[in-house]
Amino acid sequence: MLIGVISDTHLPNKAKAIPLQVLRNFEKVDLIVHAGDICEKFVLDELMSLAPVKAVSGNVDGEEIKKMLPSKQIIQLDGFKLGMIHGDGGKRGDTPQRAKDAFKDEKVDCIIFGHSHQAFCKLMGNVLLFNPGSPTDRRRSKYFSYGFLKIEEFIETKIIYF
């Protein structure tokens, strides 16, 4: 199973559209995961035209998005449990630990999160933490980014920088 992973699109404030490169690469995925700060429903609609979408709301999402989406969820795919959360709150720079702490009472194999706009992929204990960064707002990152998870016998990750 190939999963396209995206977060912090902040549309239309940080860009007018999802970058074409992202859309083209997501045409081949089985599922798209958005880790929050979507901002406008048209983003979900566009992604859903490519593949099924699982998403969580983020701290800058408005009421429409927050009513549609949970702030945290667990999905089970091919025998793996993936936790999804935006990761906001707390001190700046501790987003991976905050995301991990959010699932401390649940057994998950991978946690997908966003918020920092900085791509991150690291095994912490026995949990893989994955942040695809942002395809529209680099903030403190050198590049825009998004990612892929490939689930077979194990979870393989890839971050695309552009």
N, CA, C and O of each residue as an XYZ file, in Angstrom:
648
protein
N       0.850     -1.175      0.000
C       0.000      0.000      0.000
C       0.891      1.232      0.000
O       1.829      1.322      0.792
N       0.605      2.176     -0.879
C       1.355      3.419     -0.960
C       0.474      4.567     -0.462
O      -0.643      4.763     -0.941
N       0.999      5.320      0.509
C       0.256      6.411      1.131
C       0.980      7.727      0.877
O       2.169      7.851      1.171
N       0.269      8.706      0.334
C       0.803     10.052      0.202
C       0.537     10.799      1.501
O      -0.574     10.761      2.029
N       1.554     11.477      2.011
C       1.423     12.154      3.304
C       1.730     13.643      3.119
O       2.744     14.028      2.536
N       0.817     14.454      3.637
C       0.909     15.899      3.467
C       0.421     16.571      4.751
O      -0.378     16.000      5.493
N       0.899     17.761      5.001
C       0.449     18.514      6.166
C       0.672     19.995      5.904
O       1.403     20.383      4.994
N       0.032     20.798      6.715
C       0.282     22.244      6.727
C       0.222     22.877      5.342
O       1.144     23.578      4.922
N      -0.880     22.618      4.640
C      -1.053     23.234      3.325
C      -1.451     24.704      3.437
O      -1.103     25.500      2.565
N      -2.168     25.075      4.487
C      -2.509     26.475      4.761
C      -3.054     27.207      3.529
O      -2.681     28.348      3.257
N      -3.940     26.531      2.793
C      -4.495     27.162      1.594
C      -5.792     27.899      1.926
O      -6.589     27.392      2.716
N      -6.021     29.049      1.364
C      -5.237     29.740      0.337
C      -4.277     30.804      0.891
O      -3.832     31.663      0.130
N      -3.953     30.773      2.155
C      -3.111     31.823      2.732
C      -1.645     31.742      2.315
O      -1.038     32.774      2.031
N      -1.069     30.558      2.273
C       0.361     30.412      1.965
C       0.620     30.091      0.503
O       1.745     30.241      0.026
N      -0.391     29.656     -0.202
C      -0.313     29.380     -1.638
C      -1.744     29.363     -2.149
O      -2.691     29.289     -1.366
N      -1.895     29.430     -3.444
C      -3.242     29.410     -4.018
C      -3.730     27.993     -4.299
O      -4.932     27.761     -4.428
N      -2.789     27.039     -4.394
C      -3.169     25.665     -4.728
C      -2.110     24.696     -4.211
O      -0.985     25.085     -3.898
N      -2.497     23.434     -4.131
C      -1.520     22.385     -3.830
C      -0.562     22.334     -5.018
O      -1.019     22.307     -6.161
N       0.737     22.319     -4.788
C       1.679     22.291     -5.910
C       1.407     21.119     -6.864
O       1.089     20.010     -6.435
N       1.540     21.390     -8.143
C       1.270     20.407     -9.190
C       2.101     19.145     -8.999
O       1.613     18.041     -9.243
N       3.339     19.292     -8.569
C       4.211     18.136     -8.330
C       3.579     17.184     -7.317
O       3.611     15.968     -7.503
N       3.014     17.727     -6.262
C       2.380     16.908     -5.233
C       1.172     16.187     -5.838
O       1.018     14.978     -5.668
N       0.332     16.921     -6.531
C      -0.865     16.322     -7.126
C      -0.507     15.200     -8.093
O      -1.130     14.139     -8.073
N       0.481     15.428     -8.927
C       0.883     14.390     -9.893
C       1.397     13.140     -9.183
O       1.061     12.020     -9.569
N       2.205     13.331     -8.157
C       2.743     12.172     -7.438
C       1.681     11.452     -6.615
O       1.786     10.246     -6.393
N       0.668     12.169     -6.163
C      -0.397     11.544     -5.388
C      -1.415     10.825     -6.273
O      -2.288     10.132     -5.751
N      -1.329     10.969     -7.581
C      -2.223     10.234     -8.481
C      -2.014      8.727     -8.384
O      -2.917      7.953     -8.703
N      -0.827      8.307     -7.944
C      -0.496      6.883     -7.911
C      -0.653      6.239     -6.529
O      -0.334      5.061     -6.365
N      -1.136      6.984     -5.541
C      -1.224      6.437     -4.191
C      -2.569      5.747     -3.947
O      -3.553      5.987     -4.648
N      -2.573      4.882     -2.927
C      -3.797      4.188     -2.531
C      -4.596      4.981     -1.505
O      -5.806      4.793     -1.373
N      -3.915      5.872     -0.775
C      -4.523      6.661      0.279
C      -3.701      7.928      0.460
O      -2.485      7.925      0.270
N      -4.377      9.009      0.829
C      -3.699     10.257      1.181
C      -4.016     10.563      2.628
O      -5.169     10.484      3.050
N      -2.987     10.914      3.392
C      -3.142     11.314      4.789
C      -2.741     12.776      4.901
O      -1.658     13.162      4.462
N      -3.613     13.592      5.487
C      -3.319     15.010      5.725
C      -3.292     15.228      7.236
O      -4.264     14.936      7.932
N      -2.164     15.747      7.738
C      -1.968     15.903      9.182
C      -2.316     17.297      9.695
O      -1.683     17.789     10.629
N      -3.301     17.925      9.103
C      -3.852     19.160      9.661
C      -3.304     20.463      9.119
O      -2.318     20.497      8.382
N      -3.985     21.547      9.514
C      -3.798     22.886      8.965
C      -4.081     22.880      7.460
O      -3.273     23.292      6.627
N      -5.276     22.388      7.179
C      -5.818     22.292      5.826
C      -6.345     23.666      5.416
O      -6.073     24.152      4.318
N      -7.086     24.263      6.300
C      -7.691     25.598      6.223
C      -8.988     25.669      5.428
O      -9.960     26.238      5.924
N      -9.049     25.123      4.230
C     -10.262     25.216      3.420
C     -10.654     23.841      2.880
O      -9.792     23.047      2.505
N     -11.946     23.570      2.844
C     -12.468     22.273      2.419
C     -12.073     21.910      0.989
O     -11.958     20.725      0.674
N     -11.863     22.893      0.117
C     -11.514     22.578     -1.267
C     -10.215     21.773     -1.348
O     -10.003     21.045     -2.317
N      -9.350     21.896     -0.346
C      -8.105     21.123     -0.317
C      -8.437     19.629     -0.197
O      -7.892     18.804     -0.930
N      -9.327     19.298      0.727
C      -9.743     17.908      0.885
C     -10.440     17.396     -0.371
O     -10.205     16.266     -0.798
N     -11.288     18.218     -0.954
C     -12.001     17.826     -2.172
C     -11.024     17.503     -3.293
O     -11.189     16.516     -4.009
N     -10.008     18.343     -3.438
C      -9.020     18.113     -4.500
C      -8.242     16.825     -4.241
O      -8.017     16.039     -5.161
N      -7.836     16.611     -3.010
C      -7.113     15.389     -2.685
C      -7.992     14.158     -2.876
O      -7.526     13.129     -3.365
N      -9.273     14.262     -2.490
C     -10.201     13.132     -2.641
C     -10.466     12.788     -4.105
O     -10.901     11.676     -4.405
N     -10.212     13.717     -5.014
C     -10.361     13.406     -6.436
C      -9.230     12.494     -6.919
O      -9.314     11.911     -8.000
N      -8.172     12.377     -6.111
C      -7.030     11.544     -6.476
C      -7.049     10.178     -5.804
O      -6.697      9.173     -6.422
N      -7.464     10.139     -4.527
C      -7.450      8.905     -3.734
C      -8.277      9.134     -2.473
O      -8.575     10.280     -2.136
N      -8.652      8.075     -1.773
C      -9.318      8.269     -0.485
C      -8.409      9.079      0.454
O      -7.183      9.014      0.363
N      -9.039      9.837      1.349
C      -8.289     10.726      2.246
C      -8.676     10.457      3.697
O      -9.855     10.319      4.023
N      -7.678     10.385      4.553
C      -7.841     10.395      6.006
C      -7.147     11.661      6.478
O      -6.042     11.967      6.031
N      -7.783     12.396      7.374
C      -7.199     13.665      7.802
C      -7.593     13.988      9.229
O      -8.586     13.481      9.752
N      -6.792     14.845      9.849
C      -7.100     15.399     11.163
C      -7.063     16.920     11.044
O      -6.442     17.473     10.135
N      -7.734     17.578     11.970
C      -7.722     19.038     11.968
C      -6.486     19.546     12.699
O      -5.900     18.857     13.534
N      -6.115     20.766     12.361
C      -4.971     21.415     12.993
C      -5.382     22.683     13.703
O      -6.554     23.060     13.687
N      -4.426     23.340     14.322
C      -4.724     24.505     15.150
C      -5.227     25.716     14.382
O      -5.913     26.551     14.972
N      -4.922     25.856     13.100
C      -5.432     27.021     12.363
C      -6.633     26.684     11.484
O      -7.133     27.545     10.760
N      -7.096     25.442     11.543
C      -8.282     25.086     10.778
C      -9.514     25.737     11.400
O      -9.642     25.830     12.620
N     -10.411     26.181     10.533
C     -11.631     26.833     10.989
C     -12.672     25.827     11.458
O     -12.448     24.617     11.435
N     -13.799     26.349     11.877
C     -14.868     25.512     12.426
C     -15.385     24.475     11.439
O     -15.700     23.354     11.840
N     -15.480     24.822     10.157
C     -15.972     23.854      9.166
C     -15.100     22.605      9.153
O     -15.616     21.487      9.172
N     -13.794     22.784      9.121
C     -12.860     21.655      9.102
C     -12.891     20.925     10.441
O     -12.898     19.695     10.472
N     -12.910     21.661     11.535
C     -12.906     21.031     12.869
C     -14.174     20.222     13.128
O     -14.138     19.244     13.875
N     -15.292     20.616     12.521
C     -16.523     19.833     12.653
C     -16.470     18.559     11.811
O     -17.084     17.552     12.162
N     -15.742     18.607     10.709
C     -15.639     17.467      9.792
C     -14.636     16.415     10.255
O     -14.821     15.219     10.029
N     -13.567     16.882     10.910
C     -12.427     16.005     11.180
C     -12.076     15.944     12.656
O     -12.214     16.936     13.372
N     -11.627     14.792     13.112
C     -11.146     14.708     14.496
C      -9.784     15.395     14.613
O      -9.112     15.633     13.609
N      -9.392     15.706     15.826
C      -8.058     16.280     16.030
C      -7.006     15.184     16.174
O      -5.805     15.446     16.100
N      -7.473     13.954     16.380
C      -6.579     12.810     16.557
C      -7.335     11.567     16.108
O      -8.533     11.438     16.358
N      -6.637     10.660     15.448
C      -7.273      9.391     15.112
C      -6.227      8.316     14.873
O      -5.052      8.601     14.638
N      -6.684      7.081     14.940
C      -5.841      5.924     14.631
C      -6.492      5.190     13.474
O      -7.692      4.918     13.487
N      -5.688      4.875     12.481
C      -6.179      4.077     11.364
C      -5.354      2.789     11.307
O      -4.166      2.785     11.631
N      -5.994      1.713     10.896
C      -5.305      0.436     10.781
C      -5.209      0.089      9.313
O      -6.211      0.048      8.599
N      -3.976     -0.163      8.868
C      -3.725     -0.471      7.467
C      -2.761     -1.641      7.360
O      -1.645     -1.586      7.879
N      -3.184     -2.678      6.699
C      -2.330     -3.840      6.443
C      -1.595     -4.317      7.688
O      -0.408     -4.640      7.626
N      -2.293     -4.363      8.815
C      -1.716     -4.884     10.049
C      -0.933     -3.878     10.875
O      -0.410     -4.229     11.933
N      -0.841     -2.651     10.422
C      -0.126     -1.605     11.159
C      -1.123     -0.571     11.665
O      -2.103     -0.255     10.990
N      -0.863     -0.048     12.859
C      -1.676      1.035     13.416
C      -0.918      2.342     13.250
O       0.218      2.490     13.701
N      -1.581      3.286     12.590
C      -0.992      4.604     12.379
C      -1.794      5.634     13.149
O      -3.005      5.755     12.966
N      -1.121      6.369     14.000
C      -1.733      7.474     14.711
C      -1.580      8.740     13.892
O      -0.553      8.961     13.251
N      -2.607      9.562     13.920
C      -2.569     10.836     13.195
C      -2.936     11.959     14.149
O      -3.928     11.871     14.874
N      -2.129     13.017     14.146
C      -2.391     14.188     14.975
C      -1.648     15.355     14.354
O      -0.632     15.166     13.684
N      -2.151     16.564     14.574
C      -1.437     17.710     14.029
C      -0.154     17.976     14.819
O       0.913     18.159     14.233
N      -0.260     17.996     16.135
C       0.939     18.144     16.961
C       1.148     19.516     17.558
O       2.242     19.806     18.040
N       0.147     20.367     17.544
C       0.296     21.719     18.071
C       0.198     21.730     19.596
O      -0.184     20.738     20.217
N       0.548     22.862     20.177
C       0.508     23.036     21.631
C       1.889     22.874     22.230
O       2.777     22.299     21.600
N       2.076     23.368     23.420
C       3.355     23.204     24.090
C       4.441     24.104     23.545
O       4.172     25.055     22.810
N       5.668     23.794     23.911
C       6.821     24.608     23.535
C       7.224     24.375     22.094
O       7.035     23.293     21.538
N       7.782     25.416     21.506
C       8.299     25.318     20.150
C       9.448     24.304     20.127
O      10.288     24.289     21.027
N       9.477     23.470     19.105
C      10.570     22.537     18.938
C      10.353     21.162     19.531
O      11.156     20.260     19.289
N       9.299     20.974     20.295
C       9.082     19.648     20.880
C       7.931     18.907     20.210
O       7.313     18.036     20.823
N       7.641     19.242     18.964
C       6.507     18.653     18.263
C       6.597     17.123     18.162
O       5.588     16.460     18.403
N       7.746     16.528     17.820
C       7.777     15.053     17.771
C       7.443     14.404     19.118
O       6.685     13.436     19.163
N       7.989     14.917     20.192
C       7.706     14.336     21.502
C       6.246     14.544     21.884
O       5.621     13.659     22.468
N       5.705     15.713     21.556
C       4.295     15.997     21.843
C       3.395     15.029     21.073
O       2.405     14.536     21.615
N       3.733     14.759     19.818
C       2.962     13.813     19.009
C       3.048     12.411     19.622
O       2.042     11.707     19.710
N       4.231     12.015     20.036
C       4.401     10.692     20.651
C       3.609     10.602     21.953
O       2.939      9.601     22.208
N       3.685     11.641     22.769
C       2.960     11.648     24.048
C       1.451     11.532     23.855
O       0.758     10.965     24.700
N       0.942     12.065     22.751
C      -0.509     12.021     22.497
C      -1.019     10.591     22.338
O      -2.209     10.334     22.519
N      -0.132      9.667     22.001
C      -0.523      8.267     21.790
C       0.124      7.337     22.824
O       0.229      6.133     22.592
N       0.549      7.884     23.946
C       1.287      7.083     24.939
C       0.462      5.925     25.503
O       1.028      4.913     25.916
N      -0.847      6.058     25.527
C      -1.694      4.993     26.065
C      -2.253      4.064     24.993
O      -3.082      3.200     25.281
N      -1.795      4.244     23.757
C      -2.271      3.426     22.656
C      -1.071      2.818     21.936
O      -0.039      3.471     21.780
N      -1.202      1.603     21.510
C      -0.102      0.961     20.797
C      -0.222      1.281     19.307
O      -1.086      0.755     18.607
N       0.658      2.149     18.850
C       0.706      2.484     17.431
C       2.100      2.166     16.897
O       3.083      2.181     17.637
N       2.164      1.882     15.618
C       3.440      1.584     14.971
C       4.087      2.845     14.402
O       5.312      2.950     14.329
N       3.256      3.789     14.004
C       3.733      5.011     13.362
C       2.817      6.156     13.759
O       1.606      5.976     13.889
N       3.397      7.334     13.950
C       2.613      8.540     14.214
C       2.930      9.548     13.120
O       4.082      9.933     12.915
N       1.890      9.959     12.431
C       2.001     10.980     11.392
C       1.542     12.287     12.010
O       0.460     12.362     12.591
N       2.375     13.326     11.882
C       2.047     14.609     12.476
C       2.560     15.738     11.589
O       3.254     15.502     10.600
N       2.212     16.952     11.954
C       2.639     18.131     11.202
C       3.030     19.235     12.155
O       3.810     19.031     13.086
N       2.478     20.406     11.911
C       2.593     21.609     12.737
C       3.910     22.360     12.587
O       3.885     23.580     12.418
N       5.037     21.702     12.639
C       6.325     22.405     12.631
C       6.752     22.859     11.238
O       7.627     23.716     11.113
N       6.154     22.305     10.204
C       6.519     22.566      8.813
C       7.915     22.039      8.496
O       8.480     22.372      7.455
N       8.468     21.231      9.371
C       9.795     20.662      9.173
C       9.677     19.153      9.028
O       9.161     18.467      9.911
N      10.163     18.647      7.900
C      10.115     17.209      7.672
C      10.912     16.502      8.768
O      11.957     16.976      9.213
N      10.380     15.348      9.185
C      10.988     14.611     10.299
C      10.641     13.141     10.140
O       9.488     12.791      9.891
N      11.630     12.293     10.282
C      11.402     10.851     10.238
C      12.403     10.204     11.176
O      13.610     10.236     10.934
N      11.891      9.616     12.251
C      12.790      9.030     13.244
C      12.051      7.955     14.027
O      10.874      8.100     14.360
N      12.760      6.890     14.307
C      12.236      5.848     15.173
C      12.538      6.261     16.608
O      13.699      6.415     16.987
N      11.482      6.439     17.408
C      11.629      6.807     18.813
C      11.083      5.646     19.635
O       9.872      5.438     19.705
N      11.987      4.893     20.254
C      11.574      3.663     20.900
C      11.147      2.693     19.815
O      11.924      2.404     18.905
N       9.941      2.195     19.895
C       9.441      1.293     18.853
C       8.356      1.944     17.997
O       7.573      1.252     17.347
N       8.314      3.292     17.998
C       7.315      4.028     17.221
C       8.017      4.906     16.184
O       8.917      5.677     16.518
N       7.602      4.783     14.942
C       8.127      5.619     13.878
C       7.362      6.942     13.872
O       6.135      6.945     13.779
N       8.069      8.052     13.970
C       7.432      9.376     13.897
C       7.743      9.985     12.538
O       8.894     10.024     12.102
N       6.680     10.465     11.872
C       6.827     10.957     10.494
C       6.065     12.258     10.307
O       4.848     12.312     10.483
N       6.794     13.299      9.949
C       6.213     14.599      9.609
C       6.644     14.911      8.180
O       7.842     14.984      7.905
N       5.686     15.097      7.261
C       6.056     15.354      5.874
C       6.533     16.778      5.597
O       6.948     17.079      4.478
N       6.481     17.656      6.596
C       6.797     19.065      6.351
C       5.605     19.746      5.689
O       4.462     19.333      5.883
N       5.871     20.775      4.919
C       4.801     21.510      4.239
C       5.159     21.733      2.769
O       6.290     22.103      2.455
N       4.199     21.511      1.869
C       4.452     21.770      0.450
C       4.209     23.225      0.042
O       4.429     23.594     -1.111
N       3.755     24.048      0.992
C       3.377     25.424      0.638
C       3.966     26.502      1.551
O       3.899     27.687      1.225
N       4.541     26.108      2.686
C       5.059     27.099      3.644
C       6.292     26.521      4.335
O       6.177     25.717      5.260
N       7.475     26.940      3.875
C       8.726     26.373      4.382
C       9.048     26.790      5.814
O       9.698     26.040      6.542
N       8.610     27.957      6.220
C       8.971     28.522      7.528
C      10.467     28.413      7.755
O      11.239     29.068      7.054
N      10.897     27.611      8.706
C      12.327     27.485      9.014
C      13.010     26.369      8.222
O      14.181     26.080      8.469
N      12.330     25.753      7.304
C      12.922     24.699      6.486
C      13.520     25.296      5.223
O      13.063     26.328      4.732
N      14.532     24.643      4.710
C      15.170     25.111      3.481
C      14.301     24.829      2.255
O      14.325     25.577      1.278
N      13.531     23.734      2.323
C      12.743     23.299      1.170
C      11.280     23.050      1.553
O      10.960     22.829      2.722
N      10.409     23.088      0.559
C       9.052     22.584      0.693
C       9.169     21.058      0.709
O      10.156     20.506      0.222
N       8.162     20.376      1.270
C       8.252     18.921      1.293
C       6.887     18.260      1.496
O       5.920     18.889      1.925
N       6.852     16.978      1.172
C       5.727     16.086      1.422
C       6.318     14.689      1.474
O       7.523     14.529      1.282
N       5.502     13.674      1.729
C       6.107     12.363      1.887
C       5.252     11.206      1.422
O       4.117     11.361      0.970
N       5.856     10.038      1.555
C       5.196      8.779      1.234
C       5.503      7.764      2.319
O       6.603      7.738      2.873
N       4.527      6.936      2.612
C       4.723      5.738      3.414
C       4.358      4.573      2.511
O       3.321      4.588      1.848
N       5.202      3.585      2.492
C       4.896      2.359      1.750
C       4.790      1.255      2.791
O       5.736      0.984      3.531
N       3.627      0.624      2.834
C       3.395     -0.430      3.820
C       3.340     -1.773      3.117
O       2.481     -2.026      2.273
N       4.272     -2.614      3.488
C       4.262     -4.005      3.032
C       4.515     -4.856      4.267
O       3.644     -4.954      5.131
N       5.676     -5.467      4.368
C       6.011     -6.225      5.572
C       6.474     -5.294      6.683
O       6.461     -5.658      7.859
N       6.880     -4.103      6.303
C       7.304     -3.062      7.229
C       6.904     -1.723      6.635
O       6.382     -1.669      5.521
N       7.141     -0.650      7.360
C       6.798      0.688      6.871
C       8.057      1.344      6.324
O       9.043      1.523      7.039
N       8.008      1.693      5.066
C       9.122      2.383      4.404
C       8.710      3.838      4.208
O       7.571      4.110      3.828
N       9.609      4.762      4.459
C       9.283      6.186      4.359
C      10.122      6.873      3.293
O      11.223      6.439      2.952
N       9.564      7.956      2.785
C      10.302      8.785      1.837
C       9.801     10.210      1.961
O       8.594     10.450      1.931
N      10.708     11.150      2.100
C      10.363     12.568      2.101
C      10.859     13.168      0.800
O      12.011     12.970      0.412
N       9.988     13.900      0.131
C      10.322     14.554     -1.133
C      10.521     16.038     -0.841
O       9.608     16.710     -0.359
N      11.703     16.541     -1.130
C      12.021     17.965     -0.964
C      12.030     18.638     -2.337
O      12.511     18.079     -3.322
N      11.489     19.846     -2.368
C      11.522     20.588     -3.638
C      11.593     22.082     -3.367
O      11.629     22.878     -4.306
